[in-house]
Amino acid sequence: MKIPALLLLALIASQPAMADGGDASHPMLELATLLPPPPAAGSPQASKDLQAVLAVQRSRTAEEQAAAKADVERSVFRFADVLDPAMQPATLPKTAAFFDLVARLDKTEVAEAKLYWRRARPSVTSSQVHPLAKEKADDWSYPSGHATFAYTTAVLLANMVPEKRTEIFARADLYAQHRIVMGAHYPSDVEAGRLAGTVIGAEVLNRADWHGDYEAARTELRAALHLSAAPAQGT
């Protein structure tokens, strides 16, 4: 499922333009046409996916479980540990508002893809899976919405604060991995979320109607992190 950057750009360019206004209530991409299908039920790939979930379940520590439960929250402020632990919504209202809009957009995009594939959660497929939280009965598994949010957020944050690009994407990886720790998703769900989030993040960056809110959040966040208004060339 690794997709070269040029192919990603081609996939994005093939999508119809979104109406002005940055509306997060309607899909602007058709993820079902961009993502590969999940492993077929009963296939060797599906069995491998399940075994990976069970392996993580057997090895997860109390600390990992607590961290995974904390990352159930879909918020840009889950990335504060790699940006600035003092980050708070009250002091970064433009940043909070922009990423709340991003979270709503992600949910809208992912909801259609989940309905298209209707892949059952690991705990539905196997009674051996013991999730750390109960999921909604009608919320399907593929792609992972939390993983999608993690990588959409990472793409946008890494463009706002390229000085922290490595740390931001490492945090997204951990946030996404926590969905497997939770027993909520298969690795292939998370990988699909990585791809979906990357495409959505790139699309937001390319949309003129999102530019104003993005720039306002970027300016506010960089000031709060005591960084120059614009990163140095080549950062």
C-alpha positions in Angstrom: 0.0 0.0 0.0 3.0 2.3 -0.2 2.0 5.1 -2.7 4.7 7.2 -4.4 4.4 11.0 -4.0 3.7 11.6 -7.7 0.9 9.1 -7.7 -0.6 10.7 -4.6 -0.6 14.0 -6.4 -2.2 12.5 -9.4 -4.9 10.9 -7.3 -5.6 14.3 -5.7 -5.7 16.1 -9.0 -8.2 13.7 -10.4 -10.8 14.7 -7.7 -13.5 17.2 -8.5 -13.0 20.7 -7.1 -14.8 21.5 -3.8 -17.1 24.5 -3.6 -15.8 27.6 -1.8 -16.3 27.9 1.9 -14.3 25.0 3.4 -17.4 23.0 4.0 -16.5 20.0 6.2 -19.9 18.4 6.1 -19.7 17.0 2.5 -16.9 14.7 1.2 -14.4 16.4 -1.1 -12.7 13.1 -2.0 -14.0 9.7 -2.9 -11.7 7.5 -0.7 -13.4 4.4 -1.9 -11.9 5.1 -5.3 -8.4 5.9 -3.9 -7.8 3.2 -1.3 -7.1 -0.4 -2.0 -9.7 -2.8 -0.6 -9.2 -4.4 2.8 -8.1 -8.1 2.9 -11.0 -10.3 1.9 -12.7 -12.1 4.8 -11.2 -15.6 5.3 -8.1 -14.8 3.2 -4.6 -15.5 4.4 -4.1 -11.7 4.5 -7.1 -11.3 6.8 -5.8 -14.0 9.1 -2.4 -12.3 9.2 -4.2 -9.1 10.1 -6.0 -10.7 13.0 -2.9 -12.5 14.3 -1.1 -9.1 14.4 -4.0 -7.7 16.5 -3.7 -10.7 18.9 0.0 -10.3 19.1 -0.3 -6.7 20.2 -3.0 -7.7 22.7 -0.8 -10.2 24.3 2.2 -7.8 24.7 0.4 -4.5 25.5 1.5 -3.1 28.8 -0.6 -1.1 31.3 1.3 2.0 30.2 0.6 1.4 26.6 -3.0 0.8 27.3 -3.3 4.1 29.2 -1.6 5.9 26.3 -3.9 4.3 23.8 -7.0 5.2 25.7 -5.8 8.8 26.0 -5.3 8.9 22.2 -9.0 8.1 21.6 -9.5 11.9 21.7 -9.3 13.3 18.2 -7.5 16.6 18.9 -4.5 18.4 17.5 -3.5 18.9 21.2 -2.6 15.2 21.4 0.5 16.4 19.5 1.4 18.8 22.2 4.0 16.4 23.6 6.2 16.8 20.5 5.4 20.5 20.0 4.9 22.2 23.4 3.3 20.4 26.4 1.9 23.8 27.4 -0.3 24.0 24.3 -3.9 24.6 25.2 -7.1 25.3 23.2 -7.8 28.4 25.2 -4.5 30.0 24.2 -4.6 28.8 20.6 -8.2 29.4 19.5 -7.5 29.7 15.8 -5.5 26.5 15.8 -8.1 24.7 17.8 -10.9 25.9 15.5 -9.0 24.9 12.3 -8.2 21.4 13.5 -11.7 20.9 14.8 -12.9 21.6 11.2 -10.2 19.2 9.9 -11.5 16.5 12.3 -15.0 17.0 11.1 -13.8 16.7 7.5 -12.0 13.5 8.2 -15.1 12.0 9.8 -17.1 12.9 6.7 -14.6 11.5 4.3 -14.0 8.3 6.2 -17.7 7.6 6.9 -18.4 7.0 3.2 -15.4 4.7 2.8 -16.4 2.7 5.8 -19.9 2.2 4.5 -18.5 1.2 1.1 -16.4 -1.7 2.5 -18.4 -2.5 5.8 -15.5 -4.3 7.3 -16.2 -5.8 10.7 -14.1 -4.8 13.7 -11.6 -7.3 15.0 -13.7 -8.1 18.1 -16.6 -8.9 15.9 -14.5 -11.2 13.7 -12.9 -13.0 16.6 -13.9 -13.5 20.3 -10.2 -13.7 21.1 -10.0 -10.0 20.6 -10.6 -8.0 23.8 -10.9 -4.3 22.9 -10.1 -1.7 25.6 -13.3 0.2 24.7 -16.6 -0.6 23.1 -17.1 0.7 19.5 -20.4 1.7 18.0 -22.2 -1.2 16.5 -22.6 0.5 13.1 -19.0 1.9 13.0 -17.0 -0.1 10.5 -13.3 -0.9 10.7 -11.8 0.2 7.3 -10.2 2.6 7.1 -9.3 3.7 10.6 -10.8 7.2 11.3 -8.4 7.9 14.1 -5.4 7.0 11.9 -6.8 9.2 9.2 -7.0 12.1 11.6 -3.5 11.4 12.8 -2.0 11.7 9.4 -4.1 14.5 8.1 -3.1 16.4 11.2 0.5 15.4 10.7 0.6 16.6 7.1 -0.8 20.0 8.1 1.3 20.4 11.3 4.4 19.5 9.4 3.8 22.2 6.9 3.0 24.7 9.6 6.1 23.7 11.7 8.5 22.0 9.4 11.2 22.3 12.1 9.4 19.5 13.9 8.4 17.4 10.9 10.2 14.2 12.1 8.7 14.4 15.6 5.2 15.2 14.2 5.1 12.1 11.9 6.5 9.9 14.6 3.7 11.0 16.9 1.2 10.3 14.2 2.6 6.8 13.8 2.2 6.2 17.6 -1.3 7.7 17.6 -2.3 5.3 14.7 -0.6 2.3 16.3 -2.7 2.9 19.4 -5.7 1.9 17.5 -4.3 -1.6 17.2 -3.3 -1.5 20.9 -7.0 -0.6 21.7 -8.1 -3.7 19.7 -10.2 -1.5 17.6 -8.5 -1.9 14.2 -6.4 -4.2 12.1 -3.0 -3.0 10.8 -4.4 -2.7 7.3 -7.1 -0.4 8.7 -4.4 1.8 10.1 -2.3 1.7 6.9 -5.4 2.8 4.9 -5.8 5.6 7.4 -2.2 6.7 6.8 -2.9 6.9 3.1 -6.3 8.6 3.5 -4.9 11.2 5.9 -2.0 12.0 3.6 -4.4 12.5 0.7 -6.8 14.6 2.7 -4.0 16.7 4.2 -2.5 17.4 0.8 -6.0 18.3 -0.5 -6.6 20.8 2.3 -3.2 22.4 1.6 -4.2 22.8 -2.1 -7.7 24.2 -1.5 -7.9 28.0 -1.7 -11.1 28.1 0.5 -9.1 26.5 3.4 -6.1 28.8 3.0 -7.3 31.6 5.3 -8.1 29.4 8.3 -4.9 27.4 7.7 -2.7 30.6 7.6 -4.4 32.0 10.7 -3.7 28.8 12.6 -0.2 28.5 11.3 0.7 32.1 12.3 -0.8 31.6 15.8 0.9 28.3 16.4 4.3 29.5 15.3 4.1 32.5 17.5 3.1 30.3 20.5 6.1 28.1 19.8 8.4 31.2 19.6 9.3 30.5 16.0 9.8 33.0 13.2 6.8 33.9 11.2 8.1 31.8 8.3 10.5 28.8 8.5 13.9 29.1 7.0 14.3 27.9 3.4 15.0 24.2 3.2 13.6 23.4 6.6 
